[in-house]
Amino acid sequence: MNIRRRRKNRAGMNIFPLVDVVLMLLIFFMLTSKFITQTTHSINLPKSITSKKLDKEPIVVYVTKDEKVYFNKEKQPTAMADLQRKVSDALSEYEKKPSVVIKGDDKISLGLTIRLLDVVKAAGGESVDITTIKAGTE
């Protein structure tokens, strides 16, 4: 007596296409995240036709639309009296004094901008740049 065993058809799912799709998505998001520049604070920069790109910006003062002032990447707002000390301390770390960059929202008042310029100059800043975005680009 010859007994043959039947092969059972196993129902299964091939996961290789799923792995391919997941890897492609991972690569896509890794590449696109490099092009996204995020700042710590929500600021809409003003537009300018004559703006040009700076090489470096080591000392940055951020001003949000509710006119809160932040120094470099700090999470807490800085008072004007403290800002002068912080800018002065940061400038003293450099042999050649760098430019101090102000990144302010386009809704801040001109008076606050002038006060910031005065604070930076009083702290020893020789040059101050105001960050804008080139008109026609967004």
Residue, then its C-alpha position, 0 to 999 in steps of 0.5 A: m500500500n502506497i500512502r502519499r502525503r498531500r502537500k498543504n498549501r500554506a496561505g501566506m503573505n509576501i512582505f518584501p514589497l512592504v519592506d521596499v515601500v517602507l524603506m523608500l518612505l524612510i529615504f524620502f523623509m530623510l532627504t526632505s527633512k534636510f531642506i526644512t530649516q526650522t527656527t526656535h521661534s515663529i517669525n515671519l521675516p520681512k521681504s527685501i529686494t536688495s537682500k543678500k546671503l551672509d556667510k555666518e551668523p554667530i550672534v543672533v537676536y530673535v524678535t517675535k511678533d508679540e515683541k519678545v526678544y530671544f538671544n541666540k537659541e535660548k528658549q526664554p525671552t530676554a530683557m533689554a538690560d540682560l540683552q546688552r550683557k549677553v551680546s557683550d559677553a558673546l562678542s568678547e569670545y571672538e578675536k574679530k568682532p562678528s556681525v550681530v544679526i537681528k531676525g525680527d518679525d515683519k510686524i514689530s515696531l520701528g521703535l523696538t528695532i531702534r532700541l535693539l540697534d542701540v543695545v547692540k551698539a552699546a554692547g560693542g557691536e560694530s556691525v548689525d545685520i537685519t535678516t530679510i527674505k528676498a522678495g518674490t521667494e517664499 
